[in-house]
Amino acid sequence: MKKFFKRIRLIFKVKRFFPFLIEFFTSKMVPVKQKVISVGLIIGYFLLPFDIIPDFLTLIGIVDDVGVLLIIFQQIIKMAPIELKEKYRFD
């Protein structure tokens, strides 16, 4: 249940995520291996068309996509250096 609430709080931090991603991929503090894993997660999400709930169910179908994106973002945040997390206030 704790992870669920962390993901909900992450929704409200999405506007900080794009600058975070730019710095994550351009920073020399982040190892190349972590950058490659992150790119793989993002590309995998867009290339694999499998959904838990089909998108034609409008709102419910979109919710599962948002959930998967939040899980991917959460994993990228976990891989980021502490300094970068603190700068963008991701706990």
C-alpha positions, 0 to 999 in steps of 0.5 A, spaced: 500 500 500 505 504 501 508 503 494 501 505 491 501 512 495 508 513 493 506 513 485 500 517 487 504 522 489 509 522 483 503 524 479 503 531 482 510 531 481 510 530 473 511 537 471 518 536 474 520 530 471 521 532 464 527 537 466 529 531 471 529 526 465 534 531 461 539 532 466 539 524 468 541 523 461 546 528 460 549 528 467 556 525 467 554 522 474 549 517 472 553 511 469 551 509 462 548 502 464 543 506 468 541 510 462 541 504 457 536 501 462 532 507 462 532 508 455 530 500 454 524 501 459 521 507 455 522 504 448 519 498 451 513 501 454 512 504 447 513 498 442 510 493 446 502 494 445 500 489 451 495 492 455 492 490 462 486 493 460 484 495 453 485 502 451 478 502 448 475 502 455 477 510 455 478 512 462 480 505 465 484 503 459 488 510 460 489 509 467 493 502 466 497 506 461 499 512 466 500 506 472 505 503 467 508 510 466 509 511 473 512 505 475 517 506 469 518 513 472 519 511 479 524 506 477 528 511 473 528 515 479 531 510 483 537 509 479 538 516 479 544 519 484 542 522 490 544 529 488 539 529 482 533 526 486 534 532 492 535 537 486 528 535 483 525 533 490 524 526 489 524 522 495 
